[in-house]
Amino acid sequence: MEPQEQVDFEGVVRALLLNALREAKEGHAAEVAVEVGDDAVRVTDDGRGLPVHAHPQSGRPLVEVILTGLRRGPANTLARVNAHCLWLEVETHAGGATWFQRYEAAKPEGDLARRSGARRGTAIMAAPALGTPPSFEALRALARAALGEVQVPKVRVRLKDARSARDETITVA
């Protein structure tokens, strides 16, 4: 994904899924879920969660730096995803707590906020600015291609289409 290229709905789904699968490949997650609706996608994993401690130079929470690309060097995948969405919400588990932040047009709407509950991993919900949600068949094909690309030794990927109430789990053992 090049910084100037236009990323559509399927590209956002693919990038978020690949990010979660990399967490699984590193041995930190065993389950990934992708849920597609009429105008948004939600990708969750049960991995380590995005870090929330303060960035040493900016003082901003590291999750915000990751999602906005404030650090030097090439923009990371999650910053590029955020840049191609109307809005994005992140919920991450770190330091024994759950944290939440919402972005509009790739800019934080408010500060990172601590929420009750302490689930493991990261959940990102986003509304891509371009394109339409993939069909369930296209979502399945996208997931299988991503699994082939990342080559995760062991993971469960749950696919859910809220529009058609279709639900399927792909297990790599």
N, C-alpha and C positions, 0 to 999 in steps of 0.2 A: 504494500500500500504506500504509494508516494504521497508526500504532504499535499501537493496540488491536485491530485486526482480526486474526482467526485466519487464518493463511496455511497452506494445505495443500500437499501434495507438488507439485502442478502449479504453484502460486504460487511455490514456492521455485525450481523449474526455470526458470520464466519470468524471475524476478528475476536469477538468476545468468546466464542467457543474455543478457538485456538489458545487464547490466553488461559482459560480454565483447564484445558487439556495439558498445557505445559506444566501447570501446578501438579497435576496428576502424574505426569511423566517423571517429575522430580521426587515423587513418592510422598507428596504432602496432601493429596486428595484422592479419594476413592470413588466419589460420586459427583457427577455434573448433571445439571438439569437445564434444558432450554425450553422456554415457553414463549410461543408467538401468539400475539393477539392482533386485533384490527390495525393498530397503529404503533405498537411497541413490542419489544422483546425483553425477556428477563432471563439472564444466565446466572446460575448459582453454582458454587462448588463448596466442598467441605474442607478446603485447604487451610492454609495459615492465615488468610486474611491480608488485606493490604495494610501496610504500616501506617500508623497515625502520629508517630512522634514528630517533633518539630524538625524541619529541614534546617541544617546548620547555617546556611547563608540567608535564606529568606525568612526563617522563623515560622513559615506556614506549615500546616500538617503535611506530612509526606504524601498521603493519599491525594491531597489537593494538588501538590506539585506533579505527581504522576498523571493525574487526569487533566491538567491544564498545560503540561509541557513547559513549565516555568524554568526547569533546569537547563543547563547548557547542553549542547550536542543535539543530535537528531531527535525529532519528536518520537516518543514511544507509541506503541500500538494503542494504548488506552487513551492517550491524549488525542490521537488522530480520530478514534471512534467518537470521542466527545465533540470534537470539532465538526463532525458530520451529523450531529443530532440536534433536534429542536430542544430537547431536554434530556438529561441523564440523571439518574439517582444511584448512589452507591451506598451499600450497607456492608460494613466490614467488621469482623471480630478481631479485636486486638487488646492485649493487656487485660483480659478477663471481662471485657465489656463489648457492647455492640455500638457502633458509631454510624452516623448517617449524614450525608450531604447531598444537596440537589444543585444541579447546574442548569442554567438556561443559556442557550447559545454559547456553550462552553465556558461560561463564567459562573462561579459559585453564587448561589442565591443568598447564602448565609454562611455562618461559620459551621465547622464540623461539630455535630451535636451528639452527645452521649444519649443512648436510648436504653430502656430496660431490656432485659433478656441478654443471653450470652450464647448465641448460636456460633458455630464454628464456620469459618470460611468467608466468602465474599459473594454478594449478590449485586448485579448491575442491571438496572432496568433503563432502557433507552428508547427514544422515539426518533428513528432515523429521519432526516430531512428529505431524502429522495427515495423513490421506489415504493414498492408495495411488499407486504409480507410474502415470503415464499410459501408455496403450497406445502402440504404435509409431505408429499413425495419428494419435493425439492429439499425440504428440511432434512429428511432422512438421508438423501444423497449427499447433502452438504456435510452432515455428521459423519457419514462413512468415509468421505474423502478426508475430512479433518483427522479422523482416527488413523487413517493410512499415512497421512503426512507427519503426524506427531509420533506415531508408533508407541502408544502408551501400553506398557506390559499388562496392566490390570486396571480396569475402570468400568463403571456403569454410567451410561449416558441416557438420561430420560428425556424424551422428546414429547412435547405436549403442544397441541394446537387448540387454543381456546375457542377459535372460530368454529371448528368442526367437532370438538370434544374428542379428537383422536389423541391417543397416548400410546407410546411405545418405549421400551427400554432396550438399549443395545448393551450387551455385556461382553467385555473383552477380558478373558481369563488368562 
